[in-house]
Amino acid sequence: MAGNSIGTIFSVTTWGESHGPALGVIIDGCPSNIPLSDKDIQKEVDRRKPVDPKISTTRHEKDKVQILSGVFDGKTTGTPISVVIFNDDMHSQDYEKNKNSFRPGHADFTYEMKYGIRDYRGGGRSSGRETVSRVIAGAIAGKVMKHLTKTRDLQIYGHTIQIGDVHADSYYTARKLDKKFIEKNPLRVSNKDAFKKMYKIVEDVRKEGDSIGAVIEIIVENPPIGLGEPVFDKLEADLSHAFMSIGGVKGVEFGIGFEVAGLKGSENNDSMTANKKGEITFTSNNAGGIVGGISNGNPIIARLAIKPTPSIAKLQHTITSDGKITDIQVHGRHDACLAPRIIIIAEAMAKIVILDHILRARTI
């Protein structure tokens, strides 16, 4: 199986399966002498854990981080960093009944057609459990970025802006978002009124044995100017690749996205001006912080469309591995809405890509 790595200089390779003994990540290209400890990583990994059993999976992994290599005396050495966490709350028996049936919306069918074998226990590598390795890498990337960009208040965070037909504040509707409230509620919404409505939707679909889709927004505040290349390695192209590699993400747009299709150039272009100090600023940010594939210093704004969790308790039609028509109910512990946990993963992927481009820019 190819395609387990991402990055040009800051290279990230994840490994492990949902119901295997462990998962982990190997990072090559991390600069030396960056302060790094288990605690730095653990904090981000803990943010990925489910927090509300009414709407999230009840699988509770300790996810205790253990750095195996690449760090000495609390600092990176410049050699490959290897980090591992061990699984200890697997209920593999939940998958025994349907091990020969392809779950609708999952990668069961495509995996078996491509490889001739698949790990039916939670989906193996196709499980969302794999993403804990990405969060580990993102935590390390974030620590390195903080060290390399001391003069800039670079922040990367995400929040939920839509669940079902309920909308919450976004960058374009409320420039000042309540970051503290985002961290305090299980759906990671910035607006209290929207949170209440969204929570009820998720709670109701879970009781029905169903799930619901969402839209999340990822914001990169104070990014360096000049990240990205103008042809194949455009910054939004690499970010799109990273975001679309997350299971459950079905669409990505930057800035005002598909809204540009209905605008004139005079309406869409972000006009430039200069203040008394001669500093160039933009009067709008329709481009979402990236023009010509290169960051312009404005906040980078991306929105991700998240599909409903495919693992649902409702009866569905499918076929078995030997071609027989059958019905299936997916048992186990699953999120009723993927958005809040995908936000943490998308933040991590953004950090990996942004850092990789920061390191690439340093080689010019």
C-alpha positions as a Python dict, from the first residue, in 0.01 Angstrom:
ca = {
    (1, 'M'): (0, 0, 0),
    (2, 'A'): (145, 334, -108),
    (3, 'G'): (43, 685, -6),
    (4, 'N'): (108, 679, 368),
    (5, 'S'): (328, 989, 367),
    (6, 'I'): (285, 1364, 312),
    (7, 'G'): (528, 1656, 296),
    (8, 'T'): (841, 1757, 105),
    (9, 'I'): (1083, 1866, 379),
    (10, 'F'): (873, 1806, 689),
    (11, 'S'): (778, 1451, 590),
    (12, 'V'): (509, 1264, 784),
    (13, 'T'): (440, 889, 760),
    (14, 'T'): (161, 732, 965),
    (15, 'W'): (121, 363, 1045),
    (16, 'G'): (-109, 128, 1236),
    (17, 'E'): (-468, 4, 1229),
    (18, 'S'): (-784, 79, 1425),
    (19, 'H'): (-785, -255, 1610),
    (20, 'G'): (-415, -335, 1589),
    (21, 'P'): (-182, -319, 1890),
    (22, 'A'): (-62, 36, 1823),
    (23, 'L'): (-57, 336, 1592),
    (24, 'G'): (219, 584, 1532),
    (25, 'V'): (399, 831, 1313),
    (26, 'I'): (749, 887, 1179),
    (27, 'I'): (856, 1242, 1103),
    (28, 'D'): (1164, 1321, 895),
    (29, 'G'): (1300, 1669, 828),
    (30, 'C'): (1220, 1825, 1165),
    (31, 'P'): (1478, 2095, 1251),
    (32, 'S'): (1707, 2033, 1547),
    (33, 'N'): (1711, 2211, 1883),
    (34, 'I'): (1333, 2260, 1901),
    (35, 'P'): (1202, 2207, 2257),
    (36, 'L'): (967, 1906, 2250),
    (37, 'S'): (818, 1675, 2512),
    (38, 'D'): (545, 1413, 2544),
    (39, 'K'): (328, 1680, 2711),
    (40, 'D'): (345, 1908, 2407),
    (41, 'I'): (196, 1631, 2194),
    (42, 'Q'): (-40, 1489, 2457),
    (43, 'K'): (-227, 1817, 2488),
    (44, 'E'): (-333, 1806, 2121),
    (45, 'V'): (-405, 1433, 2122),
    (46, 'D'): (-637, 1483, 2420),
    (47, 'R'): (-832, 1748, 2224),
    (48, 'R'): (-914, 1480, 1966),
    (49, 'K'): (-1079, 1250, 2221),
    (50, 'P'): (-1461, 1224, 2236),
    (51, 'V'): (-1609, 1442, 2512),
    (52, 'D'): (-1985, 1375, 2510),
    (53, 'P'): (-2126, 1019, 2495),
    (54, 'K'): (-2465, 1154, 2383),
    (55, 'I'): (-2322, 1254, 2045),
    (56, 'S'): (-1979, 1089, 2022),
    (57, 'T'): (-1824, 745, 2023),
    (58, 'T'): (-1799, 576, 2360),
    (59, 'R'): (-1463, 422, 2271),
    (60, 'H'): (-1222, 559, 2531),
    (61, 'E'): (-858, 511, 2446),
    (62, 'K'): (-592, 646, 2683),
    (63, 'D'): (-386, 755, 2381),
    (64, 'K'): (-78, 798, 2596),
    (65, 'V'): (197, 943, 2379),
    (66, 'Q'): (544, 790, 2383),
    (67, 'I'): (833, 947, 2190),
    (68, 'L'): (1070, 671, 2076),
    (69, 'S'): (1335, 864, 1885),
    (70, 'G'): (1451, 1203, 1757),
    (71, 'V'): (1443, 1385, 2093),
    (72, 'F'): (1727, 1414, 2346),
    (73, 'D'): (1737, 1623, 2663),
    (74, 'G'): (1400, 1775, 2571),
    (75, 'K'): (1505, 1897, 2226),
    (76, 'T'): (1477, 1760, 1873),
    (77, 'T'): (1800, 1622, 1733),
    (78, 'G'): (1724, 1660, 1363),
    (79, 'T'): (1697, 1282, 1322),
    (80, 'P'): (1368, 1104, 1245),
    (81, 'I'): (1111, 1142, 1522),
    (82, 'S'): (907, 830, 1600),
    (83, 'V'): (602, 844, 1826),
    (84, 'V'): (370, 560, 1929),
    (85, 'I'): (40, 515, 2115),
    (86, 'F'): (-109, 179, 2209),
    (87, 'N'): (-470, 66, 2161),
    (88, 'D'): (-639, -83, 2466),
    (89, 'D'): (-1015, -32, 2424),
    (90, 'M'): (-1091, -232, 2110),
    (91, 'H'): (-1423, -418, 2081),
    (92, 'S'): (-1333, -625, 1776),
    (93, 'Q'): (-1623, -860, 1845),
    (94, 'D'): (-1861, -582, 1735),
    (95, 'Y'): (-1743, -646, 1379),
    (96, 'E'): (-1755, -1026, 1372),
    (97, 'K'): (-2121, -1053, 1267),
    (98, 'N'): (-2075, -837, 957),
    (99, 'K'): (-1718, -928, 868),
    (100, 'N'): (-1822, -1072, 530),
    (101, 'S'): (-2059, -787, 442),
    (102, 'F'): (-1955, -458, 284),
    (103, 'R'): (-2066, -162, 495),
    (104, 'P'): (-2231, 110, 279),
    (105, 'G'): (-2034, 434, 280),
    (106, 'H'): (-1716, 261, 399),
    (107, 'A'): (-1403, 154, 213),
    (108, 'D'): (-1475, -219, 265),
    (109, 'F'): (-1568, -290, -97),
    (110, 'T'): (-1295, -80, -260),
    (111, 'Y'): (-1024, -215, -27),
    (112, 'E'): (-1115, -575, -103),
    (113, 'M'): (-1134, -510, -477),
    (114, 'K'): (-794, -336, -477),
    (115, 'Y'): (-591, -546, -231),
    (116, 'G'): (-780, -876, -211),
    (117, 'I'): (-773, -853, 168),
    (118, 'R'): (-903, -612, 432),
    (119, 'D'): (-906, -569, 807),
    (120, 'Y'): (-1278, -581, 891),
    (121, 'R'): (-1215, -476, 1255),
    (122, 'G'): (-1316, -113, 1236),
    (123, 'G'): (-1181, -69, 886),
    (124, 'G'): (-809, -104, 957),
    (125, 'R'): (-619, 181, 791),
    (126, 'S'): (-940, 337, 656),
    (127, 'S'): (-1068, 396, 1010),
    (128, 'G'): (-1081, 744, 1160),
    (129, 'R'): (-860, 598, 1432),
    (130, 'E'): (-563, 641, 1195),
    (131, 'T'): (-594, 1018, 1233),
    (132, 'V'): (-451, 1016, 1586),
    (133, 'S'): (-111, 980, 1416),
    (134, 'R'): (-179, 1296, 1214),
    (135, 'V'): (-267, 1487, 1529),
    (136, 'I'): (65, 1381, 1682),
    (137, 'A'): (249, 1513, 1374),
    (138, 'G'): (43, 1832, 1379),
    (139, 'A'): (132, 1893, 1743),
    (140, 'I'): (501, 1866, 1658),
    (141, 'A'): (458, 2090, 1353),
    (142, 'G'): (282, 2349, 1567),
    (143, 'K'): (567, 2351, 1820),
    (144, 'V'): (825, 2394, 1542),
    (145, 'M'): (624, 2677, 1379),
    (146, 'K'): (600, 2859, 1710),
    (147, 'H'): (977, 2837, 1744),
    (148, 'L'): (1051, 2950, 1387),
    (149, 'T'): (795, 3234, 1368),
    (150, 'K'): (853, 3409, 1701),
    (151, 'T'): (779, 3753, 1555),
    (152, 'R'): (437, 3655, 1424),
    (153, 'D'): (125, 3552, 1614),
    (154, 'L'): (55, 3257, 1383),
    (155, 'Q'): (-251, 3062, 1498),
    (156, 'I'): (-440, 2777, 1333),
    (157, 'Y'): (-783, 2683, 1461),
    (158, 'G'): (-1116, 2548, 1337),
    (159, 'H'): (-1482, 2557, 1426),
    (160, 'T'): (-1815, 2417, 1309),
    (161, 'I'): (-2023, 2653, 1094),
    (162, 'Q'): (-2303, 2419, 984),
    (163, 'I'): (-2469, 2099, 1098),
    (164, 'G'): (-2769, 1985, 897),
    (165, 'D'): (-2957, 2302, 804),
    (166, 'V'): (-2839, 2507, 1105),
    (167, 'H'): (-2569, 2768, 1042),
    (168, 'A'): (-2332, 2933, 1291),
    (169, 'D'): (-2095, 3230, 1266),
    (170, 'S'): (-1807, 3206, 1018),
    (171, 'Y'): (-1506, 3425, 943),
    (172, 'Y'): (-1710, 3616, 686),
    (173, 'T'): (-2017, 3673, 904),
    (174, 'A'): (-1848, 3749, 1236),
    (175, 'R'): (-1486, 3856, 1213),
    (176, 'K'): (-1444, 3817, 1591),
    (177, 'L'): (-1513, 3456, 1683),
    (178, 'D'): (-1549, 3333, 2041),
    (179, 'K'): (-1246, 3101, 2057),
    (180, 'K'): (-1299, 3026, 2426),
    (181, 'F'): (-1650, 2897, 2364),
    (182, 'I'): (-1526, 2685, 2072),
    (183, 'E'): (-1297, 2500, 2313),
    (184, 'K'): (-1571, 2459, 2576),
    (185, 'N'): (-1850, 2290, 2376),
    (186, 'P'): (-1847, 1937, 2226),
    (187, 'L'): (-1946, 2052, 1875),
    (188, 'R'): (-1677, 2323, 1862),
    (189, 'V'): (-1923, 2597, 1763),
    (190, 'S'): (-1848, 2967, 1822),
    (191, 'N'): (-2210, 3073, 1873),
    (192, 'K'): (-2411, 2963, 2180),
    (193, 'D'): (-2754, 2984, 2016),
    (194, 'A'): (-2640, 2784, 1713),
    (195, 'F'): (-2477, 2529, 1942),
    (196, 'K'): (-2805, 2453, 2119),
    (197, 'K'): (-2986, 2393, 1788),
    (198, 'M'): (-2701, 2187, 1644),
    (199, 'Y'): (-2668, 1975, 1957),
    (200, 'K'): (-3037, 1884, 1942),
    (201, 'I'): (-3004, 1780, 1577),
    (202, 'V'): (-2708, 1552, 1652),
    (203, 'E'): (-2872, 1409, 1962),
    (204, 'D'): (-3194, 1335, 1771),
    (205, 'V'): (-3025, 1161, 1476),
    (206, 'R'): (-2820, 950, 1716),
    (207, 'K'): (-3140, 833, 1890),
    (208, 'E'): (-3275, 741, 1545),
    (209, 'G'): (-2967, 529, 1479),
    (210, 'D'): (-2857, 776, 1213),
    (211, 'S'): (-2593, 1046, 1158),
    (212, 'I'): (-2563, 1398, 1015),
    (213, 'G'): (-2323, 1594, 794),
    (214, 'A'): (-2157, 1930, 861),
    (215, 'V'): (-1932, 2211, 738),
    (216, 'I'): (-1625, 2322, 931),
    (217, 'E'): (-1401, 2624, 884),
    (218, 'I'): (-1022, 2628, 930),
    (219, 'I'): (-853, 2964, 988),
    (220, 'V'): (-480, 3041, 972),
    (221, 'E'): (-423, 3379, 1136),
    (222, 'N'): (-109, 3583, 1062),
    (223, 'P'): (51, 3342, 813),
    (224, 'P'): (386, 3443, 663),
    (225, 'I'): (368, 3606, 321),
    (226, 'G'): (514, 3401, 37),
    (227, 'L'): (422, 3043, 127),
    (228, 'G'): (337, 2820, -168),
    (229, 'E'): (458, 2775, -524),
    (230, 'P'): (283, 2920, -832),
    (231, 'V'): (233, 2603, -1039),
    (232, 'F'): (165, 2252, -907),
    (233, 'D'): (251, 2317, -543),
    (234, 'K'): (12, 2605, -486),
    (235, 'L'): (-53, 2649, -116),
    (236, 'E'): (-426, 2583, -155),
    (237, 'A'): (-347, 2276, -367),
    (238, 'D'): (-129, 2125, -95),
    (239, 'L'): (-381, 2219, 176),
    (240, 'S'): (-662, 2067, -33),
    (241, 'H'): (-462, 1746, -69),
    (242, 'A'): (-410, 1735, 308),
    (243, 'F'): (-774, 1811, 392),
    (244, 'M'): (-919, 1573, 132),
    (245, 'S'): (-699, 1293, 267),
    (246, 'I'): (-905, 1300, 588),
    (247, 'G'): (-1178, 1036, 584),
    (248, 'G'): (-1522, 1196, 571),
    (249, 'V'): (-1414, 1517, 394),
    (250, 'K'): (-1600, 1547, 62),
    (251, 'G'): (-1538, 1907, -40),
    (252, 'V'): (-1295, 2195, 19),
    (253, 'E'): (-1320, 2563, -70),
    (254, 'F'): (-1102, 2866, 5),
    (255, 'G'): (-1206, 3224, 70),
    (256, 'I'): (-1561, 3283, -48),
    (257, 'G'): (-1528, 2963, -251),
    (258, 'F'): (-1808, 2874, -492),
    (259, 'E'): (-1964, 3214, -436),
    (260, 'V'): (-1712, 3359, -684),
    (261, 'A'): (-1906, 3198, -969),
    (262, 'G'): (-2178, 3462, -934),
    (263, 'L'): (-1951, 3766, -901),
    (264, 'K'): (-1787, 4012, -1138),
    (265, 'G'): (-1412, 4064, -1122),
    (266, 'S'): (-1465, 4409, -974),
    (267, 'E'): (-1663, 4250, -693),
    (268, 'N'): (-1433, 3956, -629),
    (269, 'N'): (-1088, 4117, -645),
    (270, 'D'): (-934, 4212, -310),
    (271, 'S'): (-826, 4576, -351),
    (272, 'M'): (-496, 4684, -200),
    (273, 'T'): (-402, 4997, -12),
    (274, 'A'): (-119, 5122, 211),
    (275, 'N'): (-120, 5281, 554),
    (276, 'K'): (90, 5580, 665),
    (277, 'K'): (381, 5348, 742),
    (278, 'G'): (376, 5220, 383),
    (279, 'E'): (251, 4876, 487),
    (280, 'I'): (34, 4709, 222),
    (281, 'T'): (-309, 4590, 333),
    (282, 'F'): (-616, 4445, 161),
    (283, 'T'): (-963, 4594, 187),
    (284, 'S'): (-1124, 4246, 168),
    (285, 'N'): (-1025, 3878, 178),
    (286, 'N'): (-1239, 3706, -84),
    (287, 'A'): (-935, 3505, -192),
    (288, 'G'): (-900, 3352, 151),
    (289, 'G'): (-539, 3461, 199),
    (290, 'I'): (-394, 3289, -108),
    (291, 'V'): (-341, 3448, -453),
    (292, 'G'): (-156, 3279, -738),
    (293, 'G'): (-94, 2983, -510),
    (294, 'I'): (104, 3201, -265),
    (295, 'S'): (-3, 3339, 74),
    (296, 'N'): (-51, 3716, 83),
    (297, 'G'): (-52, 3766, 461),
    (298, 'N'): (-430, 3775, 499),
    (299, 'P'): (-591, 3503, 713),
    (300, 'I'): (-610, 3176, 520),
    (301, 'I'): (-972, 3061, 521),
    (302, 'A'): (-1079, 2710, 423),
    (303, 'R'): (-1414, 2534, 459),
    (304, 'L'): (-1457, 2158, 455),
    (305, 'A'): (-1779, 1968, 381),
    (306, 'I'): (-1807, 1663, 610),
    (307, 'K'): (-2026, 1367, 517),
    (308, 'P'): (-2254, 1195, 770),
    (309, 'T'): (-2085, 916, 962),
    (310, 'P'): (-2135, 602, 747),
    (311, 'S'): (-2157, 373, 1051),
    (312, 'I'): (-2525, 384, 1144),
    (313, 'A'): (-2758, 145, 1327),
    (314, 'K'): (-3036, 176, 1069),
    (315, 'L'): (-3100, -122, 842),
    (316, 'Q'): (-2920, -86, 506),
    (317, 'H'): (-2896, -299, 193),
    (318, 'T'): (-2561, -438, 81),
    (319, 'I'): (-2384, -746, -56),
    (320, 'T'): (-2144, -998, 95),
    (321, 'S'): (-1790, -1073, -23),
    (322, 'D'): (-1927, -1374, -215),
    (323, 'G'): (-2188, -1160, -394),
    (324, 'K'): (-2502, -1239, -196),
    (325, 'I'): (-2760, -966, -134),
    (326, 'T'): (-2820, -900, 235),
    (327, 'D'): (-2916, -640, 494),
    (328, 'I'): (-2680, -489, 750),
    (329, 'Q'): (-2691, -294, 1074),
    (330, 'V'): (-2358, -149, 1183),
    (331, 'H'): (-2296, -205, 1553),
    (332, 'G'): (-2017, -48, 1753),
    (333, 'R'): (-1924, 292, 1895),
    (334, 'H'): (-1942, 576, 1647),
    (335, 'D'): (-1980, 954, 1630),
    (336, 'A'): (-2321, 1082, 1522),
    (337, 'C'): (-2146, 1382, 1364),
    (338, 'L'): (-1781, 1380, 1256),
    (339, 'A'): (-1730, 1757, 1252),
    (340, 'P'): (-1592, 1832, 1601),
    (341, 'R'): (-1323, 1564, 1588),
    (342, 'I'): (-1233, 1628, 1224),
    (343, 'I'): (-1164, 1991, 1320),
    (344, 'I'): (-870, 1877, 1536),
    (345, 'I'): (-741, 1661, 1252),
    (346, 'A'): (-782, 1938, 993),
    (347, 'E'): (-596, 2180, 1220),
    (348, 'A'): (-314, 1925, 1239),
    (349, 'M'): (-302, 1878, 862),
    (350, 'A'): (-293, 2256, 812),
    (351, 'K'): (0, 2283, 1054),
    (352, 'I'): (189, 2008, 870),
    (353, 'V'): (143, 2178, 530),
    (354, 'I'): (210, 2532, 653),
    (355, 'L'): (530, 2424, 832),
    (356, 'D'): (645, 2228, 528),
    (357, 'H'): (608, 2541, 314),
    (358, 'I'): (782, 2756, 578),
    (359, 'L'): (1078, 2517, 565),
    (360, 'R'): (1069, 2512, 184),
    (361, 'A'): (1073, 2893, 173),
    (362, 'R'): (1386, 2893, 392),
    (363, 'T'): (1575, 2700, 121),
    (364, 'I'): (1519, 2964, -152),
}
